[in-house]
């Protein structure tokens, strides 16, 4: 979505959370279709509540 934002790790408060999240760095990038779905979810369910805060 935004090149400046590479990751967010909500609630990574324990070492095993961080280790598990770090393993995702070896996964392939999301496809265009997957990113479009993420954008759709953001637009429909999140944007109105938070976007004005940016």
mmCIF file of the N, C-alpha and C atoms, coordinates in Angstrom:
data_MODEL
# 
_entry.id   MODEL 
# 
loop_
_atom_site.group_PDB 
_atom_site.id 
_atom_site.type_symbol 
_atom_site.label_atom_id 
_atom_site.label_alt_id 
_atom_site.label_comp_id 
_atom_site.label_asym_id 
_atom_site.label_entity_id 
_atom_site.label_seq_id 
_atom_site.pdbx_PDB_ins_code 
_atom_site.Cartn_x 
_atom_site.Cartn_y 
_atom_site.Cartn_z 
_atom_site.occupancy 
_atom_site.B_iso_or_equiv 
_atom_site.pdbx_formal_charge 
_atom_site.auth_seq_id 
_atom_site.auth_comp_id 
_atom_site.auth_asym_id 
_atom_site.auth_atom_id 
_atom_site.pdbx_PDB_model_num 
ATOM 1   N N  . UNK A 1 1  ? 0.820   -1.200  0.000  1.00 0.00 ? 1  UNK A N  1 
ATOM 2   C CA . UNK A 1 1  ? 0.000   0.000   0.000  1.00 0.00 ? 1  UNK A CA 1 
ATOM 3   C C  . UNK A 1 1  ? 0.859   1.258   0.000  1.00 0.00 ? 1  UNK A C  1 
ATOM 4   N N  . UNK A 1 2  ? 1.747   1.337   0.968  1.00 0.00 ? 2  UNK A N  1 
ATOM 5   C CA . UNK A 1 2  ? 2.614   2.493   1.087  1.00 0.00 ? 2  UNK A CA 1 
ATOM 6   C C  . UNK A 1 2  ? 4.045   2.011   1.217  1.00 0.00 ? 2  UNK A C  1 
ATOM 7   N N  . UNK A 1 3  ? 4.923   2.423   0.314  1.00 0.00 ? 3  UNK A N  1 
ATOM 8   C CA . UNK A 1 3  ? 6.313   1.978   0.365  1.00 0.00 ? 3  UNK A CA 1 
ATOM 9   C C  . UNK A 1 3  ? 6.997   2.346   1.674  1.00 0.00 ? 3  UNK A C  1 
ATOM 10  N N  . UNK A 1 4  ? 6.573   3.431   2.296  1.00 0.00 ? 4  UNK A N  1 
ATOM 11  C CA . UNK A 1 4  ? 7.214   3.875   3.534  1.00 0.00 ? 4  UNK A CA 1 
ATOM 12  C C  . UNK A 1 4  ? 6.847   3.001   4.726  1.00 0.00 ? 4  UNK A C  1 
ATOM 13  N N  . UNK A 1 5  ? 5.810   2.211   4.604  1.00 0.00 ? 5  UNK A N  1 
ATOM 14  C CA . UNK A 1 5  ? 5.389   1.330   5.692  1.00 0.00 ? 5  UNK A CA 1 
ATOM 15  C C  . UNK A 1 5  ? 5.652   -0.101  5.260  1.00 0.00 ? 5  UNK A C  1 
ATOM 16  N N  . UNK A 1 6  ? 6.620   -0.735  5.918  1.00 0.00 ? 6  UNK A N  1 
ATOM 17  C CA . UNK A 1 6  ? 6.946   -2.100  5.517  1.00 0.00 ? 6  UNK A CA 1 
ATOM 18  C C  . UNK A 1 6  ? 6.260   -3.130  6.396  1.00 0.00 ? 6  UNK A C  1 
ATOM 19  N N  . UNK A 1 7  ? 6.035   -2.802  7.667  1.00 0.00 ? 7  UNK A N  1 
ATOM 20  C CA . UNK A 1 7  ? 5.378   -3.755  8.558  1.00 0.00 ? 7  UNK A CA 1 
ATOM 21  C C  . UNK A 1 7  ? 4.706   -3.040  9.717  1.00 0.00 ? 7  UNK A C  1 
ATOM 22  N N  . UNK A 1 8  ? 3.754   -3.713  10.273 1.00 0.00 ? 8  UNK A N  1 
ATOM 23  C CA . UNK A 1 8  ? 3.233   -3.338  11.584 1.00 0.00 ? 8  UNK A CA 1 
ATOM 24  C C  . UNK A 1 8  ? 3.115   -4.628  12.366 1.00 0.00 ? 8  UNK A C  1 
ATOM 25  N N  . UNK A 1 9  ? 3.435   -4.565  13.643 1.00 0.00 ? 9  UNK A N  1 
ATOM 26  C CA . UNK A 1 9  ? 3.367   -5.764  14.470 1.00 0.00 ? 9  UNK A CA 1 
ATOM 27  C C  . UNK A 1 9  ? 2.531   -5.430  15.703 1.00 0.00 ? 9  UNK A C  1 
ATOM 28  N N  . UNK A 1 10 ? 1.220   -5.551  15.584 1.00 0.00 ? 10 UNK A N  1 
ATOM 29  C CA . UNK A 1 10 ? 0.381   -5.269  16.743 1.00 0.00 ? 10 UNK A CA 1 
ATOM 30  C C  . UNK A 1 10 ? 0.559   -6.319  17.829 1.00 0.00 ? 10 UNK A C  1 
ATOM 31  N N  . UNK A 1 11 ? 0.663   -5.865  19.047 1.00 0.00 ? 11 UNK A N  1 
ATOM 32  C CA . UNK A 1 11 ? 0.709   -6.726  20.224 1.00 0.00 ? 11 UNK A CA 1 
ATOM 33  C C  . UNK A 1 11 ? 1.891   -7.690  20.246 1.00 0.00 ? 11 UNK A C  1 
ATOM 34  N N  . UNK A 1 12 ? 3.012   -7.286  19.675 1.00 0.00 ? 12 UNK A N  1 
ATOM 35  C CA . UNK A 1 12 ? 4.218   -8.118  19.737 1.00 0.00 ? 12 UNK A CA 1 
ATOM 36  C C  . UNK A 1 12 ? 4.930   -7.816  21.051 1.00 0.00 ? 12 UNK A C  1 
ATOM 37  N N  . UNK A 1 13 ? 4.416   -8.381  22.118 1.00 0.00 ? 13 UNK A N  1 
ATOM 38  C CA . UNK A 1 13 ? 4.921   -8.048  23.439 1.00 0.00 ? 13 UNK A CA 1 
ATOM 39  C C  . UNK A 1 13 ? 5.751   -9.163  24.074 1.00 0.00 ? 13 UNK A C  1 
ATOM 40  N N  . UNK A 1 14 ? 5.821   -10.301 23.427 1.00 0.00 ? 14 UNK A N  1 
ATOM 41  C CA . UNK A 1 14 ? 6.577   -11.428 23.968 1.00 0.00 ? 14 UNK A CA 1 
ATOM 42  C C  . UNK A 1 14 ? 7.581   -11.898 22.918 1.00 0.00 ? 14 UNK A C  1 
ATOM 43  N N  . UNK A 1 15 ? 8.716   -12.427 23.360 1.00 0.00 ? 15 UNK A N  1 
ATOM 44  C CA . UNK A 1 15 ? 9.733   -12.855 22.392 1.00 0.00 ? 15 UNK A CA 1 
ATOM 45  C C  . UNK A 1 15 ? 9.208   -13.798 21.317 1.00 0.00 ? 15 UNK A C  1 
ATOM 46  N N  . UNK A 1 16 ? 8.347   -14.754 21.678 1.00 0.00 ? 16 UNK A N  1 
ATOM 47  C CA . UNK A 1 16 ? 7.860   -15.681 20.648 1.00 0.00 ? 16 UNK A CA 1 
ATOM 48  C C  . UNK A 1 16 ? 6.965   -14.986 19.628 1.00 0.00 ? 16 UNK A C  1 
ATOM 49  N N  . UNK A 1 17 ? 6.308   -13.896 20.021 1.00 0.00 ? 17 UNK A N  1 
ATOM 50  C CA . UNK A 1 17 ? 5.527   -13.122 19.037 1.00 0.00 ? 17 UNK A CA 1 
ATOM 51  C C  . UNK A 1 17 ? 6.468   -12.522 17.999 1.00 0.00 ? 17 UNK A C  1 
ATOM 52  N N  . UNK A 1 18 ? 7.538   -11.946 18.484 1.00 0.00 ? 18 UNK A N  1 
ATOM 53  C CA . UNK A 1 18 ? 8.493   -11.287 17.582 1.00 0.00 ? 18 UNK A CA 1 
ATOM 54  C C  . UNK A 1 18 ? 9.162   -12.318 16.681 1.00 0.00 ? 18 UNK A C  1 
ATOM 55  N N  . UNK A 1 19 ? 9.554   -13.458 17.247 1.00 0.00 ? 19 UNK A N  1 
ATOM 56  C CA . UNK A 1 19 ? 10.179  -14.509 16.436 1.00 0.00 ? 19 UNK A CA 1 
ATOM 57  C C  . UNK A 1 19 ? 9.229   -15.003 15.353 1.00 0.00 ? 19 UNK A C  1 
ATOM 58  N N  . UNK A 1 20 ? 7.978   -15.218 15.714 1.00 0.00 ? 20 UNK A N  1 
ATOM 59  C CA . UNK A 1 20 ? 6.989   -15.687 14.751 1.00 0.00 ? 20 UNK A CA 1 
ATOM 60  C C  . UNK A 1 20 ? 6.774   -14.650 13.646 1.00 0.00 ? 20 UNK A C  1 
ATOM 61  N N  . UNK A 1 21 ? 6.669   -13.396 14.039 1.00 0.00 ? 21 UNK A N  1 
ATOM 62  C CA . UNK A 1 21 ? 6.478   -12.337 13.038 1.00 0.00 ? 21 UNK A CA 1 
ATOM 63  C C  . UNK A 1 21 ? 7.704   -12.174 12.153 1.00 0.00 ? 21 UNK A C  1 
ATOM 64  N N  . UNK A 1 22 ? 8.895   -12.337 12.712 1.00 0.00 ? 22 UNK A N  1 
ATOM 65  C CA . UNK A 1 22 ? 10.120  -12.195 11.924 1.00 0.00 ? 22 UNK A CA 1 
ATOM 66  C C  . UNK A 1 22 ? 10.207  -13.269 10.846 1.00 0.00 ? 22 UNK A C  1 
ATOM 67  N N  . UNK A 1 23 ? 9.688   -14.445 11.109 1.00 0.00 ? 23 UNK A N  1 
ATOM 68  C CA . UNK A 1 23 ? 9.717   -15.526 10.123 1.00 0.00 ? 23 UNK A CA 1 
ATOM 69  C C  . UNK A 1 23 ? 8.960   -15.166 8.855  1.00 0.00 ? 23 UNK A C  1 
ATOM 70  N N  . UNK A 1 24 ? 8.023   -14.250 8.964  1.00 0.00 ? 24 UNK A N  1 
ATOM 71  C CA . UNK A 1 24 ? 7.256   -13.876 7.772  1.00 0.00 ? 24 UNK A CA 1 
ATOM 72  C C  . UNK A 1 24 ? 8.113   -13.129 6.752  1.00 0.00 ? 24 UNK A C  1 
ATOM 73  N N  . UNK A 1 25 ? 9.284   -12.655 7.148  1.00 0.00 ? 25 UNK A N  1 
ATOM 74  C CA . UNK A 1 25 ? 10.140  -11.933 6.199  1.00 0.00 ? 25 UNK A CA 1 
ATOM 75  C C  . UNK A 1 25 ? 10.623  -12.836 5.070  1.00 0.00 ? 25 UNK A C  1 
ATOM 76  N N  . UNK A 1 26 ? 10.563  -14.137 5.273  1.00 0.00 ? 26 UNK A N  1 
ATOM 77  C CA . UNK A 1 26 ? 10.992  -15.058 4.213  1.00 0.00 ? 26 UNK A CA 1 
ATOM 78  C C  . UNK A 1 26 ? 9.848   -15.417 3.257  1.00 0.00 ? 26 UNK A C  1 
ATOM 79  N N  . UNK A 1 27 ? 8.656   -14.936 3.532  1.00 0.00 ? 27 UNK A N  1 
ATOM 80  C CA . UNK A 1 27 ? 7.518   -15.201 2.655  1.00 0.00 ? 27 UNK A CA 1 
ATOM 81  C C  . UNK A 1 27 ? 7.557   -14.284 1.442  1.00 0.00 ? 27 UNK A C  1 
ATOM 82  N N  . UNK A 1 28 ? 6.973   -14.694 0.330  1.00 0.00 ? 28 UNK A N  1 
ATOM 83  C CA . UNK A 1 28 ? 6.929   -13.811 -0.839 1.00 0.00 ? 28 UNK A CA 1 
ATOM 84  C C  . UNK A 1 28 ? 6.005   -12.618 -0.574 1.00 0.00 ? 28 UNK A C  1 
ATOM 85  N N  . UNK A 1 29 ? 6.211   -11.525 -1.307 1.00 0.00 ? 29 UNK A N  1 
ATOM 86  C CA . UNK A 1 29 ? 5.314   -10.370 -1.162 1.00 0.00 ? 29 UNK A CA 1 
ATOM 87  C C  . UNK A 1 29 ? 3.879   -10.750 -1.519 1.00 0.00 ? 29 UNK A C  1 
ATOM 88  N N  . UNK A 1 30 ? 2.940   -9.988  -1.012 1.00 0.00 ? 30 UNK A N  1 
ATOM 89  C CA . UNK A 1 30 ? 1.539   -10.204 -1.370 1.00 0.00 ? 30 UNK A CA 1 
ATOM 90  C C  . UNK A 1 30 ? 1.347   -9.910  -2.853 1.00 0.00 ? 30 UNK A C  1 
ATOM 91  N N  . UNK A 1 31 ? 0.448   -10.643 -3.465 1.00 0.00 ? 31 UNK A N  1 
ATOM 92  C CA . UNK A 1 31 ? 0.136   -10.411 -4.875 1.00 0.00 ? 31 UNK A CA 1 
ATOM 93  C C  . UNK A 1 31 ? -0.706  -9.135  -5.010 1.00 0.00 ? 31 UNK A C  1 
ATOM 94  N N  . UNK A 1 32 ? -0.848  -8.666  -6.226 1.00 0.00 ? 32 UNK A N  1 
ATOM 95  C CA . UNK A 1 32 ? -1.692  -7.495  -6.462 1.00 0.00 ? 32 UNK A CA 1 
ATOM 96  C C  . UNK A 1 32 ? -3.117  -7.780  -5.999 1.00 0.00 ? 32 UNK A C  1 
ATOM 97  N N  . UNK A 1 33 ? -3.616  -8.964  -6.286 1.00 0.00 ? 33 UNK A N  1 
ATOM 98  C CA . UNK A 1 33 ? -4.973  -9.327  -5.862 1.00 0.00 ? 33 UNK A CA 1 
ATOM 99  C C  . UNK A 1 33 ? -5.094  -9.275  -4.334 1.00 0.00 ? 33 UNK A C  1 
ATOM 100 N N  . UNK A 1 34 ? -4.112  -9.834  -3.636 1.00 0.00 ? 34 UNK A N  1 
ATOM 101 C CA . UNK A 1 34 ? -4.146  -9.811  -2.175 1.00 0.00 ? 34 UNK A CA 1 
ATOM 102 C C  . UNK A 1 34 ? -4.103  -8.378  -1.645 1.00 0.00 ? 34 UNK A C  1 
ATOM 103 N N  . UNK A 1 35 ? -3.248  -7.555  -2.231 1.00 0.00 ? 35 UNK A N  1 
ATOM 104 C CA . UNK A 1 35 ? -3.179  -6.153  -1.803 1.00 0.00 ? 35 UNK A CA 1 
ATOM 105 C C  . UNK A 1 35 ? -4.477  -5.415  -2.100 1.00 0.00 ? 35 UNK A C  1 
ATOM 106 N N  . UNK A 1 36 ? -5.095  -5.727  -3.223 1.00 0.00 ? 36 UNK A N  1 
ATOM 107 C CA . UNK A 1 36 ? -6.394  -5.120  -3.541 1.00 0.00 ? 36 UNK A CA 1 
ATOM 108 C C  . UNK A 1 36 ? -7.429  -5.505  -2.486 1.00 0.00 ? 36 UNK A C  1 
ATOM 109 N N  . UNK A 1 37 ? -7.385  -6.737  -2.021 1.00 0.00 ? 37 UNK A N  1 
ATOM 110 C CA . UNK A 1 37 ? -8.316  -7.181  -0.987 1.00 0.00 ? 37 UNK A CA 1 
ATOM 111 C C  . UNK A 1 37 ? -8.041  -6.471  0.339  1.00 0.00 ? 37 UNK A C  1 
ATOM 112 N N  . UNK A 1 38 ? -6.774  -6.289  0.669  1.00 0.00 ? 38 UNK A N  1 
ATOM 113 C CA . UNK A 1 38 ? -6.407  -5.545  1.880  1.00 0.00 ? 38 UNK A CA 1 
ATOM 114 C C  . UNK A 1 38 ? -6.938  -4.117  1.777  1.00 0.00 ? 38 UNK A C  1 
ATOM 115 N N  . UNK A 1 39 ? -6.750  -3.494  0.620  1.00 0.00 ? 39 UNK A N  1 
ATOM 116 C CA . UNK A 1 39 ? -7.238  -2.134  0.412  1.00 0.00 ? 39 UNK A CA 1 
ATOM 117 C C  . UNK A 1 39 ? -8.749  -2.069  0.556  1.00 0.00 ? 39 UNK A C  1 
ATOM 118 N N  . UNK A 1 40 ? -9.440  -3.059  0.009  1.00 0.00 ? 40 UNK A N  1 
ATOM 119 C CA . UNK A 1 40 ? -10.903 -3.101  0.102  1.00 0.00 ? 40 UNK A CA 1 
ATOM 120 C C  . UNK A 1 40 ? -11.354 -3.194  1.564  1.00 0.00 ? 40 UNK A C  1 
ATOM 121 N N  . UNK A 1 41 ? -10.718 -4.053  2.326  1.00 0.00 ? 41 UNK A N  1 
ATOM 122 C CA . UNK A 1 41 ? -11.058 -4.179  3.751  1.00 0.00 ? 41 UNK A CA 1 
ATOM 123 C C  . UNK A 1 41 ? -10.801 -2.860  4.468  1.00 0.00 ? 41 UNK A C  1 
ATOM 124 N N  . UNK A 1 42 ? -9.650  -2.248  4.205  1.00 0.00 ? 42 UNK A N  1 
ATOM 125 C CA . UNK A 1 42 ? -9.344  -0.954  4.819  1.00 0.00 ? 42 UNK A CA 1 
ATOM 126 C C  . UNK A 1 42 ? -10.412 0.078   4.460  1.00 0.00 ? 42 UNK A C  1 
ATOM 127 N N  . UNK A 1 43 ? -10.695 0.193   3.172  1.00 0.00 ? 43 UNK A N  1 
ATOM 128 C CA . UNK A 1 43 ? -11.665 1.198   2.716  1.00 0.00 ? 43 UNK A CA 1 
ATOM 129 C C  . UNK A 1 43 ? -13.051 0.982   3.320  1.00 0.00 ? 43 UNK A C  1 
ATOM 130 N N  . UNK A 1 44 ? -13.478 -0.270  3.409  1.00 0.00 ? 44 UNK A N  1 
ATOM 131 C CA . UNK A 1 44 ? -14.836 -0.572  3.864  1.00 0.00 ? 44 UNK A CA 1 
ATOM 132 C C  . UNK A 1 44 ? -14.996 -0.624  5.385  1.00 0.00 ? 44 UNK A C  1 
ATOM 133 N N  . UNK A 1 45 ? -13.940 -0.988  6.096  1.00 0.00 ? 45 UNK A N  1 
ATOM 134 C CA . UNK A 1 45 ? -14.112 -1.261  7.522  1.00 0.00 ? 45 UNK A CA 1 
ATOM 135 C C  . UNK A 1 45 ? -13.269 -0.398  8.466  1.00 0.00 ? 45 UNK A C  1 
ATOM 136 N N  . UNK A 1 46 ? -12.233 0.252   7.937  1.00 0.00 ? 46 UNK A N  1 
ATOM 137 C CA . UNK A 1 46 ? -11.292 0.927   8.823  1.00 0.00 ? 46 UNK A CA 1 
ATOM 138 C C  . UNK A 1 46 ? -11.142 2.413   8.507  1.00 0.00 ? 46 UNK A C  1 
ATOM 139 N N  . UNK A 1 47 ? -11.100 2.750   7.253  1.00 0.00 ? 47 UNK A N  1 
ATOM 140 C CA . UNK A 1 47 ? -10.750 4.101   6.797  1.00 0.00 ? 47 UNK A CA 1 
ATOM 141 C C  . UNK A 1 47 ? -11.547 5.200   7.488  1.00 0.00 ? 47 UNK A C  1 
ATOM 142 N N  . UNK A 1 48 ? -12.859 5.059   7.546  1.00 0.00 ? 48 UNK A N  1 
ATOM 143 C CA . UNK A 1 48 ? -13.683 6.122   8.132  1.00 0.00 ? 48 UNK A CA 1 
ATOM 144 C C  . UNK A 1 48 ? -13.362 6.380   9.601  1.00 0.00 ? 48 UNK A C  1 
ATOM 145 N N  . UNK A 1 49 ? -12.884 5.375   10.290 1.00 0.00 ? 49 UNK A N  1 
ATOM 146 C CA . UNK A 1 49 ? -12.593 5.514   11.709 1.00 0.00 ? 49 UNK A CA 1 
ATOM 147 C C  . UNK A 1 49 ? -11.221 6.105   11.993 1.00 0.00 ? 49 UNK A C  1 
ATOM 148 N N  . UNK A 1 50 ? -10.263 5.929   11.073 1.00 0.00 ? 50 UNK A N  1 
ATOM 149 C CA . UNK A 1 50 ? -8.898  6.335   11.390 1.00 0.00 ? 50 UNK A CA 1 
ATOM 150 C C  . UNK A 1 50 ? -8.240  7.275   10.385 1.00 0.00 ? 50 UNK A C  1 
ATOM 151 N N  . UNK A 1 51 ? -8.690  7.264   9.155  1.00 0.00 ? 51 UNK A N  1 
ATOM 152 C CA . UNK A 1 51 ? -7.949  7.977   8.105  1.00 0.00 ? 51 UNK A CA 1 
ATOM 153 C C  . UNK A 1 51 ? -7.797  9.482   8.402  1.00 0.00 ? 51 UNK A C  1 
ATOM 154 N N  . UNK A 1 52 ? -8.763  10.060  9.015  1.00 0.00 ? 52 UNK A N  1 
ATOM 155 C CA . UNK A 1 52 ? -8.687  11.495  9.333  1.00 0.00 ? 52 UNK A CA 1 
ATOM 156 C C  . UNK A 1 52 ? -7.578  11.803  10.357 1.00 0.00 ? 52 UNK A C  1 
ATOM 157 N N  . UNK A 1 53 ? -7.054  10.792  11.014 1.00 0.00 ? 53 UNK A N  1 
ATOM 158 C CA . UNK A 1 53 ? -5.997  10.994  12.009 1.00 0.00 ? 53 UNK A CA 1 
ATOM 159 C C  . UNK A 1 53 ? -4.613  11.129  11.376 1.00 0.00 ? 53 UNK A C  1 
ATOM 160 N N  . UNK A 1 54 ? -4.480  10.766  10.105 1.00 0.00 ? 54 UNK A N  1 
ATOM 161 C CA . UNK A 1 54 ? -3.175  10.842  9.473  1.00 0.00 ? 54 UNK A CA 1 
ATOM 162 C C  . UNK A 1 54 ? -2.843  12.258  9.189  1.00 0.00 ? 54 UNK A C  1 
# 
